[in-house]
């Protein structure tokens, strides 16, 4: 198991399967909970690019079903990984299945711990009404460095849907947690505002918003 964990590196996940195969070939050994968990995690590390394919997710799903078939209960991290992978390959059916299974095993409140994964999925599905509700409830929890990417994806959705007040609010929220809005998102927001004003569409910006761009300057809307 220690050896398998050492192979959980991008592009080396296949080495975990080699060990799994050796265990299966030895009659005196049997795959346990940890082996299945590591096998599922290894599917996330098969590609050196870090991009999950449908084939890799399918392999993880096979281990998940086999694990459950042996009455072994997946832990929260395994559920989280499967949800994340289902989100990346946009498999709605399996996403919903894992979500329901997770709630059944650990209670509905556990979903609050998955705000990042869930909001990504709803972004992919363009369910912005759901995204905004989840964002308002969870954004202040996203203080990790890698959360900047998620913030910028949500900011892009706000700009694309011409929800300018919300876009400025998201940018301010990012700053409050130490994140920096991506320059391309700031540029897109500025361009969208200009186009909107030229075309004469109504923009409800009674209050002025300000935010720092990546170079430290301050933009006024």
ROZANU-910463 format. One record per residue (C-alpha): x, y, z; residue number from 1; residue in one letter; chain. Coordinates in Angstrom, 3 decimals. Each point is the difference from the previous one (the first is absolute). Layout:
ROZANU-910463
SITE       xx       yy       zz   k r c
SITE        X        Y        Z NUM a A
...
This chain:
ROZANU-910463
SITE       xx       yy       zz   k r c
SITE    0.000    0.000    0.000   1 x A
SITE    2.873    2.365    0.756   2 x A
SITE    1.460   -0.815   -3.412   3 x A
SITE   -3.342    0.678   -1.711   4 x A
SITE   -0.284    3.377    1.694   5 x A
SITE    3.432    0.937   -1.304   6 x A
SITE   -1.291   -0.471   -3.562   7 x A
SITE   -2.797    2.531    0.368   8 x A
SITE    1.814    2.446   -2.250   9 x A
SITE   -1.143    1.443   -3.301  10 x A
SITE    0.657   -2.513   -2.756  11 x A
SITE    0.925   -2.876    2.351  12 x A
SITE   -3.419   -1.245    1.096  13 x A
SITE    0.348   -3.110   -2.187  14 x A
SITE    2.684   -1.291    2.384  15 x A
SITE   -2.655   -0.309    2.705  16 x A
SITE   -1.966   -2.340   -2.273  17 x A
SITE    3.084   -2.171   -0.441  18 x A
SITE    0.090   -0.552    3.759  19 x A
SITE   -3.757   -0.582    0.115  20 x A
SITE    0.417   -2.705   -2.652  21 x A
SITE    2.752   -1.684    2.016  22 x A
SITE   -2.235   -0.051    3.078  23 x A
SITE   -2.873   -1.508   -1.991  24 x A
SITE    2.288   -2.741   -1.371  25 x A
SITE    1.031   -1.110    3.487  26 x A
SITE   -2.758   -2.129    1.506  27 x A
SITE    1.045    0.697    3.588  28 x A
SITE   -0.468    3.745   -0.495  29 x A
SITE   -3.213    1.948   -0.440  30 x A
SITE   -0.727    3.567   -1.006  31 x A
SITE   -1.091    1.978    3.043  32 x A
SITE   -1.594    3.410    0.496  33 x A
SITE    3.309    1.868   -0.332  34 x A
SITE    0.935   -1.811   -3.220  35 x A
SITE   -3.270    0.958   -1.667  36 x A
SITE    0.302    3.584    1.211  37 x A
SITE    3.514    0.283   -1.419  38 x A
SITE   -1.062   -1.638   -3.277  39 x A
SITE   -2.764    2.579   -0.438  40 x A
SITE    2.415    2.812    0.814  41 x A
SITE    2.539   -1.407   -2.471  42 x A
SITE   -2.498    0.527   -2.834  43 x A
SITE    0.430    3.714    0.606  44 x A
SITE    3.738   -0.307   -0.625  45 x A
SITE    0.080   -2.019   -3.207  46 x A
SITE    0.532    2.957   -2.310  47 x A
SITE    3.076    2.192    0.247  48 x A
SITE   -2.152    2.943   -1.113  49 x A
SITE   -2.230   -0.238    3.052  50 x A
SITE   -3.117    0.054   -2.187  51 x A
SITE   -2.475   -2.769    0.833  52 x A
SITE   -1.390   -1.976   -2.937  53 x A
SITE   -3.240   -1.978   -0.180  54 x A
SITE    2.054   -3.206   -0.173  55 x A
SITE    1.863    0.843    3.217  56 x A
SITE   -3.211    0.905    1.768  57 x A
SITE   -1.536   -3.240   -1.255  58 x A
SITE    2.852   -1.961    1.567  59 x A
SITE   -0.461    1.825    3.310  60 x A
SITE   -3.711   -0.777   -0.181  61 x A
SITE    0.704   -3.725   -0.467  62 x A
SITE    2.086   -0.044    3.177  63 x A
SITE   -2.702    1.980    1.812  64 x A
SITE   -2.704   -2.514   -0.949  65 x A
SITE    2.243   -2.958    0.847  66 x A
SITE    0.815    1.593    3.349  67 x A
SITE   -3.672    0.438    0.840  68 x A
SITE   -0.725   -3.503   -1.244  69 x A
SITE    2.301   -1.270    2.758  70 x A
SITE   -1.869    2.101    2.578  71 x A
SITE    2.947    2.352    0.450  72 x A
SITE   -1.086    3.556    0.808  73 x A
SITE    1.809    2.744   -1.960  74 x A
SITE    1.308    2.854    2.142  75 x A
SITE   -0.897    3.649   -0.578  76 x A
SITE    3.187    0.713   -1.934  77 x A
SITE   -0.781   -2.817   -2.440  78 x A
SITE   -3.501    1.356   -0.540  79 x A
SITE    1.449    3.488   -0.466  80 x A
SITE    2.460   -1.272   -2.616  81 x A
SITE   -2.707   -1.858   -1.930  82 x A
SITE   -2.227    3.084    0.050  83 x A
SITE    2.865    2.138   -1.249  84 x A
SITE    0.819   -2.458   -2.801  85 x A
SITE   -3.663   -0.320   -1.020  86 x A
SITE   -0.133    3.772   -0.140  87 x A
SITE    3.075    0.205   -2.228  88 x A
SITE   -1.337   -2.506   -2.530  89 x A
SITE   -3.521    1.463    0.370  90 x A
SITE   -1.649   -3.315    0.850  91 x A
SITE   -3.258    1.282    1.491  92 x A
SITE   -1.474   -3.430    0.734  93 x A
SITE    2.959   -1.247    2.027  94 x A
SITE    0.456    3.408    1.641  95 x A
SITE   -3.558   -0.139    1.342  96 x A
SITE    0.424   -3.640    1.034  97 x A
SITE    3.149    0.639    2.044  98 x A
SITE   -1.526    3.095    1.556  99 x A
SITE   -3.051   -1.953    1.194 100 x A
SITE    2.185   -2.871    1.197 101 x A
SITE    2.201    2.404    1.948 102 x A
SITE   -3.034    1.599    1.663 103 x A
SITE   -1.348   -3.434    0.885 104 x A
SITE    3.280   -1.121    1.581 105 x A
SITE    1.020    3.181    1.827 106 x A
SITE   -3.105    2.185    0.253 107 x A
SITE   -1.181    2.984   -2.019 108 x A
SITE    2.193    2.494    1.892 109 x A
SITE    3.128   -1.533   -1.513 110 x A
SITE   -0.914    1.765   -3.260 111 x A
SITE    1.042    3.288    1.599 112 x A
SITE    3.580   -1.321   -0.116 113 x A
SITE   -0.255   -0.407   -3.782 114 x A
SITE   -0.851    3.566   -0.974 115 x A
SITE    2.926    0.207   -2.433 116 x A
SITE   -0.867   -3.197   -1.863 117 x A
SITE   -3.717    0.743   -0.097 118 x A
SITE    0.338    3.561   -1.226 119 x A
SITE    2.372   -1.134   -2.768 120 x A
SITE   -2.582   -2.512   -1.155 121 x A
SITE   -2.793    2.573   -0.064 122 x A
SITE    2.292    2.374   -1.899 123 x A
SITE    0.536   -2.673   -2.652 124 x A
SITE   -3.762   -0.447   -0.216 125 x A
SITE   -0.487    3.774   -0.261 126 x A
SITE   -2.356   -0.037    2.992 127 x A
SITE    0.905    3.506    1.077 128 x A
SITE   -2.907    0.467    2.396 129 x A
SITE    1.288   -2.980    1.972 130 x A
SITE    3.596    1.231   -0.311 131 x A
SITE   -0.846    3.399    1.489 132 x A
SITE   -1.850   -1.540    2.956 133 x A
SITE    2.854   -2.380    0.747 134 x A
SITE    2.550    2.763   -0.473 135 x A
SITE   -1.692    2.310    2.493 136 x A
SITE   -0.066   -2.825    2.546 137 x A
SITE    3.542   -1.287   -0.451 138 x A
SITE    2.414    2.495   -1.587 139 x A
SITE    1.596    1.073    3.290 140 x A
SITE    1.261   -3.591    0.490 141 x A
SITE    2.134    0.089   -3.165 142 x A
SITE    3.219    1.388    1.414 143 x A
SITE    2.376   -2.603   -1.421 144 x A
SITE    2.360    1.102   -2.747 145 x A
SITE   -1.494   -2.415   -2.534 146 x A
SITE   -3.466    1.524    0.579 147 x A
SITE    1.043    2.984   -2.112 148 x A
SITE   -0.725   -2.040   -3.137 149 x A
SITE   -3.540   -0.722    1.189 150 x A
SITE   -0.607    3.653    0.858 151 x A
SITE    1.131    1.075   -3.462 152 x A
SITE   -2.281   -2.563   -1.646 153 x A
SITE   -2.939    1.427    1.948 154 x A
SITE    1.096    3.541   -0.836 155 x A
SITE    0.077   -0.945   -3.685 156 x A
SITE   -3.550   -1.381    0.261 157 x A
SITE   -1.205    3.261    1.578 158 x A
SITE    1.626    2.104   -2.741 159 x A
SITE   -1.305   -2.250   -2.791 160 x A
SITE   -3.542    0.234    1.370 161 x A
SITE    0.366    3.814    0.300 162 x A
SITE   -0.553   -0.053    3.760 163 x A
SITE    2.447    2.836    0.534 164 x A
SITE   -0.891    0.870    3.583 165 x A
SITE    0.543   -3.627    0.971 166 x A
SITE    3.264   -0.102   -1.944 167 x A
SITE    1.390    2.967    1.929 168 x A
SITE   -1.196   -1.552    3.244 169 x A
SITE    1.789   -3.273   -0.827 170 x A
SITE    3.207    1.896   -0.756 171 x A
SITE   -0.222    1.744    3.384 172 x A
SITE   -0.641   -3.329    1.739 173 x A
SITE    3.091   -1.406   -1.679 174 x A
SITE    2.134    2.882    1.228 175 x A
SITE   -1.281   -0.432    3.548 176 x A
SITE    1.341   -3.572   -0.004 177 x A
SITE    3.301    0.881   -1.647 178 x A
SITE   -0.885   -1.125   -3.527 179 x A
SITE    0.693    2.111   -3.092 180 x A
SITE   -2.575    0.179   -2.820 181 x A
SITE    1.536   -1.202   -3.255 182 x A
SITE    0.956    2.819   -2.349 183 x A
SITE   -2.023   -1.528   -2.823 184 x A
SITE   -3.113    0.048    2.174 185 x A
SITE    0.533    3.644    0.934 186 x A
SITE    0.528    0.894   -3.663 187 x A
SITE   -3.115   -1.935   -0.997 188 x A
SITE   -2.020    1.779    2.669 189 x A
SITE    1.219    3.416   -1.120 190 x A
SITE   -0.735   -0.796   -3.656 191 x A
SITE   -3.467   -1.338    0.821 192 x A
SITE   -0.813    3.157    1.965 193 x A
SITE    1.116    2.235   -2.860 194 x A
SITE   -2.007   -1.959   -2.572 195 x A
SITE   -3.033    0.009    2.243 196 x A
SITE    0.111    3.770    0.518 197 x A
SITE    0.576    0.657   -3.726 198 x A
SITE   -3.010   -2.129   -0.897 199 x A
SITE   -2.081    1.848    2.586 200 x A
SITE   -0.972   -3.014    2.105 201 x A
SITE   -0.937    0.600    3.608 202 x A
SITE    2.713   -0.726    2.551 203 x A
SITE   -0.909    0.257    3.649 204 x A
SITE    3.192    1.405    1.469 205 x A
SITE   -1.298    2.760    2.236 206 x A
SITE    2.963   -0.513    2.278 207 x A
SITE    3.537    0.200   -1.261 208 x A
SITE    2.163   -3.046    0.374 209 x A
SITE    3.779   -0.059    0.057 210 x A
SITE    2.435   -2.866   -0.169 211 x A
SITE    3.704   -0.642   -0.428 212 x A
SITE    1.201   -1.607   -3.175 213 x A
SITE    2.986   -2.282   -0.048 214 x A
SITE    2.408    2.899   -0.490 215 x A
SITE   -1.286    1.803    3.108 216 x A
SITE   -1.919    2.793   -1.736 217 x A
SITE   -3.563    0.839    0.969 218 x A
SITE   -2.849   -0.115   -2.478 219 x A
SITE   -3.234    1.917    0.511 220 x A
SITE   -3.253   -1.234   -1.503 221 x A
